[in-house]
Amino acid sequence: MLRRRALAACTAIVAVGALGLAGLTGTAFADPSPRLSPAAADHLSPGLLKAMQRDLGLTADQATERIGNESRAAAVAAGLRRSLGTGFAGARVSGDAAELTVATTDATDTGRIAEAGARAVVVDHSLAELDSAKAALDRAALRRAPKDVPVWYVDVRTNRVVVQAGRAAADTFLAAAGVARDLVTVTQSAAQPRTFADLRGGDAYYMNGSGRCSIGFPVKRGTQSGFVSAGHCGTPGVSTSGYNQQAQGSFQGSTFPGRDYSWVATNTSWTPRPLVNGYGNGDVTVTGSTEALEGSSVCRSGSTTGWHCGTVQQRNTSVTYQEGTVSGVTRTNVCAEPGDSGGSFISGSQAQGVTSGGSGNCSQGGTTYFQPVNPALQAYGLTLVTSGTPTDPPDPTDPPTDPGGSWAAGTPYAAGDVVTYGSASYRCLQGHQAQPGWTPPNVPALWQAL
């Protein structure tokens, strides 16, 4: 048995005052939705809350509170990521209170982290350094798919890149990638990840009248309606029919392996709604696509197994299926089964991604990977349909209110992107798709003025 290296013990833990996320007042960490108001809490899907109660062992009140805590923690983490700069080494939350831990390579940053109400850890490697090592592994996998190496990912908790493989296979893979061994933890795994499409988000849809997948999220491309799903579900030109077996549309774009996303354009019989199927427990309204932190709760909707919940384990994961390696997915402990592929992953009301594949099942539990939704939107120039998406064209008699600049509603932005709005420039703090009204001056949790 390969001995797991005790990496966590090597970090210097810095005690911080229990300031609490709710006590933050600095505008750098303001949240566009800093708390779930009673009205907002009433609009959370009963199906989502019921699934969180079942899978995470929570009461309805605890599930509601956890969603709000995680939202606040994400806003704080985004501000710290910007202010810590190159020393930032990742952030994660734990427990129902979403207690925030932020890692840094610079011990002088711990006071700043404490002032923000987070727990600080001092580590050896920045997130940028770990991401660079992970990218080298991804490039090696593209040149030659690794044998007996099913999964690798950046783990901010241990401050290492984790490679699941046998020792001999891992050593060969690391050598081919030129990655230093001291950045990596190797763990043994018998998992054989597979995609979840079968010969039979969300709602079911069928490819060429045979195989079945699940809708991820409704989208728009200009005036054309459609949805995003998994790339392995179909290739451009493949026709689709809906859950009722009526003609629906066709695949316009698809990427797999490498990534695992696609988009389907639908005919006028299908109206896009900002909803995720609650499977008898009330639909979930989608309001945006801000990324959840590692450790956050996340739920999945799929046409085989309905609603299931768990937590975000690691982002920036690579997984090898029979068809090849897919990079940039997120690892979760949510279960899934064949036919759930492409279905919705959502945290609170924020779209997270589409089901890619995994191992295990919903009887015994398992691991599932999702393709983040924002890269899919960006790749195909799509706009996520949310509760804030206008259903009617603007009145041409309305006076223009656009102050000018490169920022635009409907555009997916990644952390680090720079835009202009009016005469000012802003840097993106959290990955998200811009929504009407979420202008950079109005949401400092998402944008930092330069």
C-alpha positions as CSV (number, residue, x, y, z in Angstrom):
1,M,0.0,0.0,0.0
2,L,1.4,3.3,-1.0
3,R,1.9,5.5,2.1
4,R,0.2,8.8,2.0
5,R,2.5,11.7,2.8
6,A,1.4,13.7,5.9
7,L,1.4,17.0,4.0
8,A,-1.2,18.9,6.0
9,A,1.0,18.7,9.1
10,C,3.7,20.7,7.4
11,T,1.6,23.9,7.1
12,A,1.9,26.6,9.7
13,I,-1.5,27.3,11.3
14,V,-2.1,30.9,12.3
15,A,-4.7,31.5,15.0
16,V,-7.1,34.2,14.1
17,G,-9.8,36.0,15.9
18,A,-13.3,34.7,15.5
19,L,-14.6,37.8,13.7
20,G,-17.2,35.9,11.7
21,L,-18.2,36.5,8.1
22,A,-21.4,38.3,9.1
23,G,-19.3,41.0,10.8
24,L,-17.5,42.1,7.7
25,T,-18.1,45.7,6.8
26,G,-15.3,46.6,4.4
27,T,-16.5,47.4,0.9
28,A,-13.7,45.3,-0.7
29,F,-15.6,42.2,0.6
30,A,-19.1,43.3,0.0
31,D,-21.4,40.7,-1.4
32,P,-24.1,41.4,-4.1
33,S,-26.3,39.1,-1.9
34,P,-24.7,39.4,1.5
35,R,-27.5,37.6,3.3
36,L,-30.4,35.5,2.4
37,S,-33.4,37.6,3.2
38,P,-36.5,35.9,4.4
39,A,-38.0,36.5,0.9
40,A,-34.9,35.1,-0.8
41,A,-34.9,32.1,1.5
42,D,-38.6,31.5,0.6
43,H,-37.6,31.2,-3.0
44,L,-35.0,28.5,-2.5
45,S,-36.2,25.3,-4.2
46,P,-37.9,22.8,-1.8
47,G,-36.3,20.0,-4.0
48,L,-32.8,21.4,-3.5
49,L,-33.3,21.8,0.3
50,K,-34.8,18.3,0.6
51,A,-31.9,16.8,-1.3
52,M,-29.4,18.7,0.9
53,Q,-31.3,17.4,4.0
54,R,-31.1,13.8,2.7
55,D,-27.5,13.8,1.4
56,L,-25.8,16.2,3.8
57,G,-27.8,15.4,7.0
58,L,-29.2,18.9,7.4
59,T,-32.5,20.4,8.5
60,A,-34.2,22.8,6.1
61,D,-33.1,25.8,8.2
62,Q,-29.5,24.5,8.3
63,A,-29.5,24.0,4.5
64,T,-30.7,27.6,4.0
65,E,-28.2,29.0,6.4
66,R,-25.4,27.0,4.8
67,I,-26.1,28.4,1.4
68,G,-26.0,32.0,2.7
69,N,-22.8,31.3,4.6
70,E,-21.1,29.9,1.6
71,S,-22.1,32.9,-0.5
72,R,-20.6,35.3,2.0
73,A,-17.4,33.2,2.3
74,A,-17.0,33.2,-1.5
75,A,-17.1,37.0,-1.5
76,V,-14.5,37.3,1.2
77,A,-12.2,34.8,-0.6
78,A,-12.5,36.8,-3.8
79,G,-11.4,39.9,-2.2
80,L,-8.4,38.2,-0.4
81,R,-7.3,36.5,-3.7
82,R,-7.0,40.0,-5.2
83,S,-5.2,41.6,-2.3
84,L,-2.8,38.7,-1.6
85,G,-1.6,38.6,-5.2
86,T,1.1,36.1,-6.1
87,G,1.1,34.7,-2.5
88,F,-2.4,33.5,-2.7
89,A,-2.5,29.7,-2.3
90,G,-6.2,28.8,-2.4
91,A,-9.3,29.0,-0.2
92,R,-11.8,26.5,1.1
93,V,-14.8,26.4,3.4
94,S,-15.8,23.7,5.9
95,G,-18.9,22.8,7.9
96,D,-22.4,24.3,7.8
97,A,-21.0,27.6,9.0
98,A,-18.8,27.7,5.9
99,E,-15.7,28.5,8.0
100,L,-13.2,30.1,5.6
101,T,-9.6,29.0,5.4
102,V,-7.2,31.0,3.1
103,A,-3.7,29.9,2.4
104,T,-0.7,32.1,1.6
105,T,3.0,31.7,1.0
106,D,3.8,34.9,2.8
107,A,3.5,34.9,6.6
108,T,3.1,38.7,6.6
109,D,-0.3,38.2,5.0
110,T,-1.8,36.4,7.9
111,G,-2.9,39.6,9.7
112,R,-4.8,40.7,6.6
113,I,-6.5,37.3,6.3
114,A,-7.5,37.5,10.0
115,E,-8.9,41.0,9.7
116,A,-11.2,39.6,6.9
117,G,-12.5,37.0,9.4
118,A,-10.8,34.0,7.9
119,R,-8.4,31.4,9.2
120,A,-4.9,31.6,7.7
121,V,-2.5,28.9,6.8
122,V,1.1,29.5,5.6
123,V,2.2,27.0,2.9
124,D,5.1,26.3,0.6
125,H,3.5,26.7,-2.8
126,S,1.3,29.3,-4.4
127,L,-1.9,28.4,-6.2
128,A,-0.2,29.6,-9.4
129,E,2.7,27.2,-8.9
130,L,0.4,24.3,-8.3
131,D,-1.8,25.2,-11.3
132,S,1.4,25.4,-13.5
133,A,2.4,21.9,-12.4
134,K,-1.1,20.6,-13.1
135,A,-1.0,22.2,-16.6
136,A,2.2,20.4,-17.3
137,L,0.6,17.1,-16.5
138,D,-2.4,18.0,-18.7
139,R,0.0,18.7,-21.6
140,A,1.7,15.4,-21.1
141,A,-1.6,13.6,-21.2
142,L,-2.5,15.3,-24.5
143,R,0.7,14.0,-26.0
144,R,0.1,10.5,-24.7
145,A,-2.8,9.4,-22.5
146,P,-1.3,8.0,-19.2
147,K,-2.0,4.4,-18.4
148,D,-3.4,3.5,-15.0
149,V,-3.6,7.2,-14.0
150,P,-7.3,7.9,-13.8
151,V,-7.4,11.3,-12.0
152,W,-5.1,14.2,-11.0
153,Y,-6.0,17.6,-9.4
154,V,-4.9,20.6,-7.4
155,D,-5.7,20.1,-3.7
156,V,-5.6,23.4,-1.9
157,R,-6.1,21.7,1.5
158,T,-2.8,19.8,1.3
159,N,-1.1,22.4,-0.9
160,R,-0.2,19.7,-3.4
161,V,-1.1,18.3,-6.8
162,V,-2.7,14.9,-6.1
163,V,-2.2,12.1,-8.7
164,Q,-4.3,8.9,-8.3
165,A,-2.2,6.1,-9.7
166,G,0.1,3.2,-8.9
167,R,3.6,4.3,-8.0
168,A,5.3,3.1,-11.3
169,A,2.6,4.7,-13.4
170,A,2.8,7.9,-11.5
171,D,6.6,8.1,-11.7
172,T,6.4,7.6,-15.5
173,F,3.7,10.3,-15.8
174,L,5.6,12.8,-13.7
175,A,8.8,12.3,-15.6
176,A,7.0,12.7,-18.9
177,A,5.6,16.0,-17.7
178,G,8.7,17.3,-16.0
179,V,6.9,17.9,-12.7
180,A,8.9,17.9,-9.5
181,R,8.0,15.1,-7.1
182,D,7.9,17.4,-4.1
183,L,4.8,19.2,-5.6
184,V,2.9,15.9,-5.8
185,T,1.1,13.4,-3.6
186,V,0.5,10.0,-5.2
187,T,-2.5,8.0,-3.9
188,Q,-3.6,4.6,-5.0
189,S,-7.1,4.3,-6.7
190,A,-9.0,1.5,-8.2
191,A,-11.5,3.9,-9.7
192,Q,-12.4,3.5,-13.4
193,P,-14.2,6.8,-14.3
194,R,-16.8,6.6,-17.0
195,T,-19.1,9.0,-18.7
196,F,-22.8,8.9,-17.7
197,A,-24.5,8.8,-21.1
198,D,-26.4,5.5,-21.8
199,L,-28.4,3.9,-24.7
200,R,-31.3,5.4,-23.4
201,G,-31.0,19.1,-16.1
202,G,-32.2,18.4,-15.7
203,D,-34.7,17.1,-18.2
204,A,-33.9,14.1,-20.4
205,Y,-33.1,14.5,-24.1
206,Y,-32.3,11.9,-26.7
207,M,-29.6,11.9,-29.4
208,N,-30.7,10.6,-32.8
209,G,-33.7,8.9,-31.1
210,S,-31.4,6.5,-29.1
211,G,-28.9,7.5,-26.4
212,R,-30.1,9.7,-23.5
213,C,-28.4,12.5,-21.6
214,S,-29.6,15.4,-19.4
215,I,-30.0,19.1,-20.1
216,G,-27.5,21.3,-18.3
217,F,-28.8,24.9,-18.4
218,P,-30.9,26.8,-20.9
219,V,-28.9,29.4,-22.9
220,K,-29.3,32.0,-25.6
221,R,-27.0,33.0,-28.5
222,G,-28.5,36.2,-29.7
223,T,-32.1,35.3,-30.4
224,Q,-31.4,31.6,-30.8
225,S,-32.5,29.4,-27.8
226,G,-30.8,26.2,-26.7
227,F,-29.0,24.5,-23.8
228,V,-25.5,23.4,-22.7
229,S,-24.7,19.8,-21.9
230,A,-21.8,17.4,-21.9
231,G,-19.6,17.1,-25.0
232,H,-19.6,13.4,-25.0
233,C,-23.3,13.3,-25.5
234,G,-23.1,14.3,-29.2
235,T,-21.2,15.8,-32.0
236,P,-22.2,18.8,-34.3
237,G,-25.1,17.8,-36.5
238,V,-26.6,15.1,-34.3
239,S,-30.3,15.7,-33.8
240,T,-32.0,15.7,-30.5
241,S,-35.5,15.1,-29.2
242,G,-36.9,16.1,-25.9
243,Y,-38.1,14.2,-22.9
244,N,-41.5,13.7,-24.7
245,Q,-39.6,12.4,-27.8
246,Q,-40.7,15.4,-29.8
247,A,-38.2,17.1,-32.2
248,Q,-36.1,19.5,-30.3
249,G,-32.9,20.6,-32.1
250,S,-29.3,19.7,-32.9
251,F,-25.8,19.9,-31.6
252,Q,-24.1,23.1,-32.8
253,G,-20.8,22.7,-31.0
254,S,-19.1,19.9,-28.9
255,T,-15.7,19.4,-27.3
256,F,-14.7,15.9,-26.0
257,P,-12.2,14.8,-24.8
258,G,-9.9,17.6,-23.6
259,R,-13.0,19.4,-22.3
260,D,-16.5,18.0,-21.9
261,Y,-19.1,20.6,-23.0
262,S,-21.5,21.1,-25.9
263,W,-24.4,23.3,-26.9
264,V,-27.7,22.4,-28.6
265,A,-29.8,24.9,-30.6
266,T,-33.5,24.2,-30.2
267,N,-36.5,24.9,-32.4
268,T,-39.3,27.4,-31.5
269,S,-41.4,24.7,-29.8
270,W,-39.0,24.9,-26.8
271,T,-38.9,27.9,-24.6
272,P,-35.8,28.4,-22.4
273,R,-36.6,28.9,-18.7
274,P,-34.2,29.9,-15.9
275,L,-35.0,26.6,-14.1
276,V,-33.6,23.3,-13.1
277,N,-35.9,20.3,-12.8
278,G,-36.8,19.6,-9.2
279,Y,-38.3,16.1,-10.0
280,G,-41.5,16.6,-8.0
281,N,-40.1,18.9,-5.3
282,G,-40.3,22.3,-7.0
283,D,-38.0,23.7,-9.7
284,V,-34.8,25.6,-8.8
285,T,-34.5,29.1,-10.2
286,V,-31.1,30.0,-11.7
287,T,-29.9,33.5,-10.9
288,G,-26.2,33.4,-12.0
289,S,-23.1,31.4,-12.4
290,T,-20.7,32.5,-9.7
291,E,-18.3,29.7,-8.8
292,A,-18.6,28.1,-5.4
293,L,-15.5,27.5,-3.2
294,E,-14.0,24.2,-2.5
295,G,-15.9,22.6,0.4
296,S,-19.2,24.3,-0.6
297,S,-22.4,22.3,-0.9
298,V,-23.5,21.5,-4.5
299,C,-26.5,19.6,-5.9
300,R,-27.1,17.8,-9.2
301,S,-30.2,17.2,-11.2
302,G,-30.2,14.4,-13.8
303,S,-32.8,12.4,-15.7
304,T,-31.8,9.0,-14.2
305,T,-31.5,9.7,-10.5
306,G,-33.1,13.1,-10.0
307,W,-31.6,15.3,-7.2
308,H,-28.5,14.4,-5.2
309,C,-26.2,16.6,-3.2
310,G,-22.7,16.7,-1.7
311,T,-19.7,19.0,-1.6
312,V,-17.1,20.5,-4.0
313,Q,-13.9,18.5,-3.4
314,Q,-11.4,19.9,-5.8
315,R,-11.5,22.2,-8.8
316,N,-9.0,22.1,-11.7
317,T,-9.1,18.3,-11.9
318,S,-8.2,16.0,-14.8
319,V,-9.8,12.7,-15.3
320,T,-9.1,9.9,-17.8
321,Y,-12.0,8.1,-19.4
322,Q,-11.9,5.3,-22.0
323,E,-12.3,8.0,-24.7
324,G,-9.4,10.1,-23.4
325,T,-8.5,12.7,-20.8
326,V,-10.7,15.7,-19.8
327,S,-9.1,18.6,-17.9
328,G,-10.5,21.5,-16.0
329,V,-13.4,19.6,-14.4
330,T,-14.5,19.8,-10.7
331,R,-14.4,16.7,-8.5
332,T,-17.4,16.2,-6.1
333,N,-18.7,13.4,-3.8
334,V,-22.1,13.6,-5.4
335,C,-23.3,10.4,-7.0
336,A,-24.6,9.9,-10.6
337,E,-25.5,7.1,-13.0
338,P,-25.8,6.6,-16.7
339,G,-28.2,9.0,-18.3
340,D,-27.4,11.8,-15.8
341,S,-24.6,13.1,-18.1
342,G,-24.9,16.7,-19.1
343,G,-27.3,17.5,-16.2
344,S,-27.1,20.5,-13.9
345,F,-24.8,21.1,-11.0
346,I,-26.0,24.1,-8.9
347,S,-25.0,25.7,-5.6
348,G,-27.9,27.6,-4.1
349,S,-29.2,29.5,-7.2
350,Q,-25.8,29.7,-8.9
351,A,-25.2,27.4,-11.9
352,Q,-21.9,25.5,-11.5
353,G,-21.6,23.1,-14.4
354,V,-22.7,20.0,-16.3
355,T,-22.3,16.4,-15.3
356,S,-19.3,14.8,-17.0
357,G,-18.7,11.3,-15.5
358,G,-17.3,9.5,-12.5
359,S,-17.3,6.2,-10.6
360,G,-19.8,4.5,-8.3
361,N,-23.5,4.9,-8.2
362,C,-26.4,6.3,-6.1
363,S,-27.0,3.1,-4.2
364,Q,-23.4,2.8,-2.8
365,G,-22.2,6.4,-3.3
366,G,-19.5,7.6,-5.7
367,T,-17.4,10.4,-7.2
368,T,-18.7,12.6,-10.0
369,Y,-17.0,15.3,-12.1
370,F,-18.6,18.3,-13.6
371,Q,-17.5,20.5,-16.4
372,P,-17.7,24.2,-15.2
373,V,-20.4,26.1,-17.1
374,N,-18.6,29.4,-17.5
375,P,-15.9,28.1,-19.9
376,A,-18.7,26.4,-22.0
377,L,-20.6,29.7,-22.2
378,Q,-17.4,31.5,-23.2
379,A,-16.3,28.9,-25.8
380,Y,-19.6,29.2,-27.8
381,G,-20.6,32.8,-27.0
382,L,-23.6,31.9,-25.0
383,T,-25.7,33.7,-22.4
384,L,-27.0,31.8,-19.5
385,V,-30.8,32.1,-19.1
386,T,-31.4,33.4,-15.5
387,S,-34.3,35.0,-13.6
388,G,-32.8,38.4,-14.7
389,T,-32.7,37.6,-18.4
390,P,-35.1,39.9,-20.2
391,T,-38.0,38.1,-22.0
392,D,-38.9,41.0,-24.2
393,P,-36.7,43.2,-26.4
394,P,-36.0,46.7,-24.9
395,D,-38.3,49.5,-25.8
396,P,-36.6,51.5,-28.6
397,T,-38.0,54.7,-27.1
398,D,-36.1,54.2,-23.8
399,P,-33.1,56.5,-23.5
400,P,-29.7,54.8,-23.6
401,T,-28.1,54.2,-20.2
402,D,-24.9,52.4,-21.3
403,P,-21.9,54.5,-20.1
404,G,-19.6,52.7,-22.6
405,G,-16.7,50.4,-22.0
406,S,-15.9,46.7,-22.6
407,W,-18.1,45.2,-19.8
408,A,-21.3,43.6,-21.1
409,A,-24.1,41.7,-19.5
410,G,-24.2,38.1,-20.6
411,T,-20.4,37.8,-20.9
412,P,-18.6,35.1,-18.9
413,Y,-15.7,36.5,-17.0
414,A,-12.8,34.6,-15.3
415,A,-10.9,35.8,-12.2
416,G,-8.2,38.2,-13.4
417,D,-10.1,39.5,-16.5
418,V,-9.9,43.3,-16.8
419,V,-12.8,45.4,-18.3
420,T,-13.6,49.0,-18.6
421,Y,-16.9,50.6,-17.5
422,G,-17.4,54.2,-18.3
423,S,-14.0,55.8,-17.8
424,A,-12.8,53.3,-15.1
425,S,-11.1,49.9,-15.3
426,Y,-12.0,46.9,-13.1
427,R,-10.4,43.4,-12.5
428,C,-12.7,40.4,-12.0
429,L,-12.4,38.7,-8.6
430,Q,-14.7,35.7,-9.1
431,G,-15.6,33.7,-12.2
432,H,-19.2,34.4,-13.2
433,Q,-21.4,35.4,-16.1
434,A,-22.4,39.1,-15.9
435,Q,-26.1,39.7,-15.3
436,P,-28.1,42.9,-16.1
437,G,-27.5,45.3,-13.2
438,W,-24.3,43.6,-12.0
439,T,-22.2,46.5,-13.3
440,P,-18.7,46.6,-11.9
441,P,-19.3,49.7,-9.6
442,N,-22.4,47.9,-8.1
443,V,-20.8,44.6,-7.1
444,P,-17.4,45.0,-5.5
445,A,-17.5,41.3,-4.5
446,L,-17.1,40.5,-8.2
447,W,-15.0,43.5,-9.4
448,Q,-12.1,45.5,-8.0
449,A,-11.5,49.1,-9.3
450,L,-8.0,49.6,-10.7
